[in-house]
């Protein structure tokens, strides 16, 4: 399981590899579109609206 951070409100949820997919559920509930990896050393993000990976360095 890996964690994702919502860049709009700071909510932390688990990734889509987890059983509950909390990060994606957060997007569907709030429409906050951009999450970033909350894992040490990772600098990428994901935009749910455009379905693209983002470089957040």
SULJO-V863453 format. One line per field, one symbol per residue. psi: psi as a letter, one per 30 degrees, with the letter a starting at -180 (. if undefined). burial: I if it has 9 or more other ideal C-beta (glycine too) atoms within 8 Angstrom, else O. A space follows every 50 residues. Layout:
# SULJO-V863453
psi=???
burial=???
This chain:
# SULJO-V863453
psi=klkkkkfefgkklllfflefheeeeeeeefgjfkllkgkkfkgllkjeef hkkkjg.
burial=OIIIIIOOOOIOIIIOOIOOIIIIIIIOOIOIIIIIIOOOOOOIIIIIOO OOOIOOO
